[in-house]
Amino acid sequence: MSATRQSGRGCSCIHPETCIDRHQGRYLIAVYRLTRSHDERVRTGTVSDRLEVSPASVTEMFDRLESEGLVDYEKQKGVTVTARGEKVARELVRRQRVVRAFFDSELGITLSPETGYRIGFVLPDEGIDRLRKLVDDSSGYTRSDE
């Protein structure tokens, strides 16, 4: 990845590898999924339990993600993803699903979500697109399944 990271709210891209690191992406996906299932702000403890990390680590990451314009965090109230944060999280989830579908359909290997995430994070867009096409052609997997 030779992309230069943008900093702060000035970055409007949705390419995860340009905007955030892999560790931040893990937290962003957790918040994204939890807010979708709860339809409200998610508290620090909920994310802490989900990721099996300390509440202090979650609070620190919420501050970092907020400074990047990816979440809206209010102490004592919790966190939600911003519109941009949702786009980045959806891209991360899409990449994970494409990788996992490829390994499953083409190689007969079931990857854990974490492994699929790590591979999907580092693959360039062209690699993800090629894997998706291979999966689409062989198994009926479609982009709408993401």
Secondary structure by P-SEA (a helix, b strand, c coil): ccbbbbcccccccccccccccaaaaaaaaaaaaaaaaacccccaaaaaaaacccaaaaaaaaaaaaaaccccccccbbbbbcaaaaaaaaaaaaaaaaaaaaaaacccccccaaaaaaaaaaccaaaaaaaaaaaaaccccccccc
